[in-house]
Amino acid sequence: MRARQFCQWSAPVAEADTVLCVGLHLEDMAAWASQCEPFTTGSERHEASRFVHMEDAARHLAGRALARRMLCAATGHTSTAPFARSPYGKPFCPQTSMDFSISHCADMVWVALCRTTTVGIDLEQLRPLPDAAQLTSQLHPQERQSLLALPDSELEKAFFRCWTRKEAVLKACGTGLNTPLNSFCVSCKQQQDNWILAAPAPGNCAAQCTAATPDQWTSHDIAAAAAYQCSVAACAPQLEVLVHVM
Ligand SMILES: CC(C)(COP(=O)(O)OP(=O)(O)OC[C@H]1O[C@@H](n2cnc3c(N)ncnc32)[C@H](O)[C@@H]1OP(=O)(O)O)[C@@H](O)C(=O)NCCC(=O)NCCS
């Protein structure tokens, strides 16, 4: 999407019992900061001004603007209160109990929004990862075993699959890397849904997330774009995942 189209675009409305996921391709990166101005706060723009690279500022502002526009569509309000951050850094809107999660990488920004429970989304651009085998030492033993059993030609892609799934769960928990990566387990196989094999303990998640077993979670992979891996997770079972890519 070109930046100036974003102003005219109508954000889709999140329905009950769904996870609404919206992805933006930032076509003209340099134009996004100014076009997002009506949908961002002074403190977000100040944060963006401290980034060395224009692209980082554009991604940060586009993520905040997209989240705000999706929240406005869901609440029917024309604006939102400034976002706050949880003690672990997850942004939230103090005005509403709806949860959202932002991920940005290269020329894509994604936001997941859920009315009823906490949600996490993560996006990575597939790229060479020569130390993938070494990085598996941080993972759950079952993840490590299944990744190291793969031929070299499949390892990097499967590692990214595992990575975005774990990050989506961590971002739904809201605790970031304070929840140990080896304290829960995801499948590394190609499967679109239900890839959580062992859920994080509720004590390791935000208070709203009481899902203790994998069947109490919704987990889903999104076909974001070629050469990207994207995963979303939410702390309630059997939610419908609706995806819009712009
Ligand atoms: C910050 C973190 C939540 C994700 O960061 P990331 O994957 O590098 O970057 P993303 O673009 O996907 O996400 C960044 C966004 O996450 C959100 N975020 C920050 N802290 C968060 C938290 N504790 N919980 C949920 N979301 C958080 C913010 O919206 C942030 O963007 P913004 O500041 O522009 O609003 C954290 O998990 C992290 O530092 N990860 C490091 C990567 C790693 O080692 N992963 C190993 C997995 S195998």
The ligand as an ORCA input file, in Angstrom:
! r2SCAN-3c Opt
* xyz 0 1
  C      10.199     -7.095     21.739
  C       9.813     -8.518     21.444
  C       8.450     -8.710     22.056
  C       9.665     -8.811     19.924
  O      10.525     -8.095     19.171
  P      10.880     -8.370     17.646
  O      10.408     -9.704     17.178
  O      12.311     -8.087     17.547
  O      10.101     -7.193     16.858
  P       8.594     -7.090     16.328
  O       8.605     -6.077     15.265
  O       8.011     -8.408     15.990
  O       7.796     -6.532     17.572
  C       8.035     -5.250     18.069
  C       6.750     -4.779     18.698
  O       6.387     -5.674     19.754
  C       5.632     -4.944     20.708
  N       6.151     -5.323     22.019
  C       7.206     -4.830     22.703
  N       7.334     -5.483     23.877
  C       6.350     -6.402     23.925
  C       5.946     -7.379     24.883
  N       6.566     -7.545     26.050
  N       4.878     -8.170     24.591
  C       4.222     -8.027     23.428
  N       4.541     -7.112     22.476
  C       5.604     -6.313     22.744
  C       5.750     -3.464     20.368
  O       4.529     -3.076     19.770
  C       6.872     -3.437     19.370
  O       6.730     -2.465     18.366
  P       6.638     -0.872     18.677
  O       7.564     -0.601     19.812
  O       7.053     -0.240     17.378
  O       5.201     -0.614     19.012
  C      10.738     -9.497     22.185
  O      10.168    -10.774     22.193
  C      12.177     -9.595     21.742
  O      13.022     -8.810     22.105
  N      12.543    -10.586     20.984
  C      13.944    -10.766     20.529
  C      14.082    -11.784     19.421
  C      14.494    -13.195     19.882
  O      15.534    -13.429     20.480
  N      13.665    -14.199     19.587
  C      13.933    -15.584     19.854
  C      12.733    -16.451     19.438
  S      13.220    -18.107     19.103
*
